[in-house]
Amino acid sequence: MSIDQDLEYDLPMDRLEESEPQCPFGTAGSCCRICYMGPCRVSDGEQGMERGVCGASPGTVAARNLYREIAAGTASHADHAREIAEVLEEIADGDLSDYDVREPEKLRTIAEDLGLDSSGSDTAVAKRVSKAAIEDFQDGNGETLNWMERMPAEQREHLSAQGIQPQESVDKEVARAMHRTTQGNDAEPAHLLTGGLEAGLADGYAGLTMGTDLQDVVFGTPKPVKTTANLGVMEEDQVNIAVHGHSPVLSEMVIKYADELEAKAEEAGAEGINVVGICCTGNELAERQGVPLAAHSSQAELAVTTGALDAMVADIQCIWPGIGDIVECHHTRLITTVDYVNIPGAEHVSFEPETAESDAKEIVERAIEAFGDRHTRQDYAVEIPETPREALVGVSDDFVLEVLTAANPESPAQPIVDALAEGHLKGIVGIVGCPNPKLRRAEMTEHLIEDLLAHDVLPVVTGCIGHITAQAGYLDPAMTDELAGEGLSAVLHDLGAAAGLDGPLPPVWHMGSCVDNSRIGNIVRAISEDSGVPTRELPVVASAPELIAEKAISIGTWALALGLPLHTAPTLHMEDSEEVTHILTEALKDITGGYAIQEENPEAAAVAIRSALDERREALFGEA
């Protein structure tokens, strides 16, 4: 395909339209494909079989499918955490020159939380912490995951009393999930879903929390930093490199060596090198270094169509295969870097922490070569479509807790508790996940957030939802008074003053990437333990308003295990089982305190979320 053809692009929205109408059995969770007697369509509805060929009920099928989704998400986050645990181990052993312990105090805090000796040199403590981390992937400690020590103590005891506790190894938890859900094994829906809760806890602690903890130790704890967002962050006269995926182990090195190779880019005719972020690795770089947020995962192909992108450097997760088709029509180099992740149409540079300098330099040099191809083509159109939006990112849990401590040193949670009791703050909603083309058409996230803000509910966001909110202007403190209700606005001004800022905190708090959902969990834990209110009673809700990936299901299951109401859209794959629907929307309240809210209309979703928050505030303070 010629680079200067008049192209018609096949983009996500186009492919979504081509897929419709989608299979109703698949979307309702009633299609069973785990053996070769089927597929069986097993449903409590009018259509489908009452039982599968093996005799599986609709509840068995739906519960098994959900459990497998949770296990896949857990495996994804755990593998991410494993990478940074191994990097920390190599730092402790003196085997890496490009990485170091940047946050020794946080390293010691984590060690103490895990019950480890926090004395001695940084490398000695790093060795102990990395050993405990790697135990969580291998043989374990003989009881449960080491990182479960980072869970709110009261809720952990509550679940343990009901026999809900992950295996001592996250790898064993995932393997057990796959074994239990094979044909001819576990078939009792409630029992299967209990296993799902345990896998969700493994995800929340040996995946999300461990990953964030150790990335902060190695790369630094985020502080609020100004950046810009949308495709307008690309520069026509610079080498544009987009890092895409989830791992700062790679992207931090791309930034480092892009700076060192500026002169080489200038020799090629560029004014410099412009590194921008896509998806969660973009969030990682934004919150630590202020790197611009170019695009969320479903916009990655659009970034290529601008003609300005010289290289898209991908590591793991959320890299849509359609990008390979788009780069064929452009000069853009799609560069994969992880040996177990290959994308059609990509070239590959195997990135290893031990050879980070040479690997990162090769990646940047390939981008400079691509710029040379673009720069010499006079007939090649570049169209950068938008003016960037201002955003304040990096509102980490550490920063929030510092601000709360500054506001009330003796009881840091008290400002939040007081604001909730007085009704200035009606609740907190952690909004996470991906932009789903099914719900982008209705701007699901934007409508939900604007309703919550107007009713004094604080949205805290991670992942690609962070990109959506940045592009909409919700991360700009200048928008606080316009978007937030009177009570919430006052709270944000007070916290901004306590933080020493010139104005309020932004109306929506950006806490980072998908693994950084643990930051939301850490704030919930701090409020719970400081106030004495169990997490299952706090006016906090989790929402995945445009979920796509199995990772979102495992994150949501962790939230349910913490005792939080969980809103999802699209609805979970369970509608064809009345039993599973009842367990997750009603019966679970008596087990963990959490429950599922299923609503795809943004206004109705906001009402349901606010009702859940009001119910909890009324129980705590006597009035909604």
Secondary structure as UniProt FT lines:
FT   TURN            3..4
FT   HELIX           12..19
FT   HELIX           24..27
FT   TURN            28..29
FT   STRAND          31..32
FT   TURN            36..37
FT   STRAND          40..42
FT   TURN            53..54
FT   HELIX           58..92
FT   TURN            93..94
FT   HELIX           104..113
FT   TURN            114..115
FT   HELIX           122..135
FT   TURN            136..139
FT   HELIX           146..150
FT   HELIX           153..161
FT   TURN            162..163
FT   HELIX           170..180
FT   TURN            183..184
FT   HELIX           189..202
FT   HELIX           203..209
FT   HELIX           210..219
FT   STRAND          225..229
FT   HELIX           231..233
FT   TURN            236..237
FT   STRAND          239..245
FT   HELIX           248..260
FT   HELIX           262..267
FT   TURN            268..269
FT   STRAND          273..278
FT   HELIX           279..289
FT   STRAND          293..295
FT   HELIX           297..299
FT   HELIX           300..305
FT   STRAND          311..314
FT   HELIX           322..327
FT   TURN            328..329
FT   STRAND          333..336
FT   TURN            339..340
FT   TURN            344..345
FT   STRAND          347..348
FT   HELIX           353..355
FT   HELIX           356..375
FT   TURN            378..379
FT   STRAND          389..393
FT   HELIX           397..407
FT   TURN            409..410
FT   TURN            412..413
FT   HELIX           414..422
FT   STRAND          427..431
FT   HELIX           437..440
FT   TURN            441..443
FT   HELIX           444..454
FT   TURN            455..456
FT   STRAND          457..461
FT   HELIX           463..472
FT   TURN            473..475
FT   HELIX           477..479
FT   HELIX           480..483
FT   HELIX           486..498
FT   TURN            499..500
FT   STRAND          509..510
FT   TURN            515..516
FT   HELIX           517..531
FT   HELIX           535..537
FT   STRAND          540..544
FT   TURN            545..546
FT   HELIX           550..561
FT   TURN            562..563
FT   STRAND          565..568
FT   TURN            573..576
FT   HELIX           578..585
FT   HELIX           587..590
FT   TURN            591..592
FT   STRAND          595..598
FT   HELIX           602..621
//
